[in-house]
Amino acid sequence: MKQDIVVGCIDLYEFDSLKNWIYSLNESGFDGRKILVCYRISDETKQQIKDNGVEVISVNTDHNGHQLIHPAPGEVPPTKIFQTRFFHLWQMLKEIGVENVNRIVATDVNDIIFQNNPSTWMDENMGEYSILGGSEGLKYKDETNWGAQNITDVCGPYVYQYMMQDKTIVNAGSMAGRADIMMDLFLTIYFTTFTTNLNNTDQAAFNFLFNTTLLEDKIKCVQSEEGWACQAGTFSDPNRMHIFRPNLLEPEPVFKDGKVYTNSGKEYCIVHQYNRVPEWNKVINERYNK
């Protein structure tokens, strides 16, 4: 029987930075495979991960089979896990056997928790779509603080002007979909940007591909109010809401009794970037301080 997978990729993390992701996923009722693709992770941390029911896949080679060369922390350019991870997610599915996987949820790790079972949400809401991307609730032209510059840096001013400025931003840290389609998406994101020395190219590449006619019959931009993923960086960050609020495309989430809900009262499946909201961060860290 095909299983769903929830996976993250980590570099230079200790267990304390992973435990909220791990504990919340374990408590969500998710019964598929839980995997962390590990770069520079200590043996002690790997053992803690395994002790909590999560598989460890250690990677140390690039797409040419050459040893990964990691600059020292702080050196330029740094190890670009935001880019490299997509090759290794493709490689992981190839080695596992994509025919054995139903759907895959690929997320960031140190700022994500699961409030509900992602498989259940996909069962009930995914429909015929093959790729899910969570809306950040802003058009590119209205996210001048970071998003517009990011897509312009990666894709250039013409792609921004003609194709992207009026598009809703989708977040690259909480994507999901049918495993065979996602496998090709991962590799395409990687080879779209692997030669560049720019930072955070994954978000731009994902959004560029998301808005091509190549994928238009396969993708779903999941609205915040549908309850897939709360992107707190644009919907709830108290340091930025005075900038973002006038242009938000949807209502702001609600924090109640330690949980994050849509404005209409649905409990989000995933909460992303909770650490940008001090009240949320405090409550969530206390909950998983085991």
PyMOL commands that set and color helices and strands:
alter all, ss='L'
color gray80, all
select helices_A, chain A and resi 15-17+19-27+43-51+81-96+98-100+118-125+140-142+147-155+157-164+179-193+201-210+224-226+232-235+241-247+274-276+278-287
alter helices_A, ss='H'
color red, helices_A
select strands_A, chain A and resi 3-10+33-38+55-58+101-107+112-114+131-139+168-178+219-222+229-231+254-256+259-261+270-272
alter strands_A, ss='S'
color yellow, strands_A
deselect
rebuild
show_as cartoon
